[in-house]
Amino acid sequence: MKNPRSLITLLAALVVMLLITAGCTAPAAPAGGEAAPSEASAPAEGGEVIELTYWHTNPGPAGDAQDELVDMFNESQDAIQVSSEFQGGYGDLATNLLTAFAAGGGPEVSQLGTFEIREFWKSGVLEDLTPYLNGDNGIDTSDWPGTMLDAGKFDDGIYWLPFNVAVPVLYYNKEAFEEAGIDGPPETWDEFFEDARKLTVKDDSGNVTRYGVAYIPGWFSWAMQSAIWSEGGELTNKDYTNITLNDPVVVEVVSKFKELLDEGAAIYPDQASGGHRGMFMNGQAAMILDSPGPFGDIMENSQGFTPMVANYPAGKAGKVYNPGGGGIVMLTVTPDDKKDAAWTFMKYMLSPESLAYYAERSGYTAFTGAAQEAAGDLLQDERYATIHAALPYLRGDFSVNMSPAVRTAFDEAWQKVFVEGADVQQALDEAQAKAEENIKDETFAP
């Protein structure tokens, strides 16, 4: 999850205008490079090598793993050669894609975050992948979790496929739980709030020496959205005709998180000081709500206690989790004689072996059933198995992400509540009005 990117919205609108003006309507190396479907066949043996460019984000091990997969693909066959190019963060990648597209260029295949899916589809940037998915050499998506495939569906097409899928993870201090007399991680959100209070420790002067929970600076909306959904609430429907930022369930959930802050059982730390992860690893907070991203760092560098992982709690509606990460797309600027090759590469990246390799190297999940089988020993580790147990409960609805109007209004509201102590109901009422007004200016407004 990333911070709002208003520049991307402006660029998307520019692309739409340009289009109108132009008149455009671990494991072993993954297996891949099979013959593509008849309507998307790979180049014939002995023909000219097709060169493709792949843009990606994710620095560090996750980016290195993508480069490694590209190298493996190139070595697996000699008809297609792909150049892998890092573009910075998700916002940088999106801006670069739109800038290149407006000039008639860009890569054939790219990673893409969830914020941009709808804007890019509306702007004509993304190729419809339905013919390839349903072709003779398509991809079996029957074991994909939840509604992840639906995230890229618009009208009758599919324009985005999940690739680097993250699930919410609750990290907790085993010894702190034992000290507080708590048997294990919270099973419900009510237990979570109560446990945070029990886990909080104060000295004789009333100063907090250990908080029950530290919130994620900047993007805590990711965690709250899982809580809101699991308690039966909504922030918006998919077509933005019913925005509900001040829904009673939303007010209740945000209020409960605020109450922990008011009581000193939770802290909203400054990122510059190490943030929530630093506080957890130093024993200053007994729980954090996060993703698999910091797993390795937390397990290796936590001081003086045993870090453990659990799934997020369930609510009145059961377990409903907000996924994170990004996906993979083909761009419409891809020449017709390269689209078949582009799909061949995309299918390789989404193969069970590739996803298993990527999970082991990056910390993201092997999100399909076949990928989990390919992961083998990785999921024998109880901690990784716990993380992957969240996959069946993912709700791949990125409607909040996809609308700058909705996500910005909500983010501003809860930050006012957490940082400035604003009244929850008033802040969400103001956010509701702001979202309803600003949605009118978005390129995909109802």
Beta strands, then each sheet from edge to edge (+ up, - down):
strand 1: 50-56
strand 2: 80-86
strand 3: 109-113
strand 4: 153-154
strand 5: 157-158
strand 6: 161-166
strand 7: 169-173
strand 8: 201-202
strand 9: 208-210
strand 10: 213-214
strand 11: 266-267
strand 12: 287-290
strand 13: 307-310
strand 14: 324-330
sheet 1: 2+ 1+ 3+ 14- 6+
sheet 2: 4+ 5-
sheet 3: 12+ 7- 13+
sheet 4: 8+ 9-
sheet 5: 10+ 11+
end
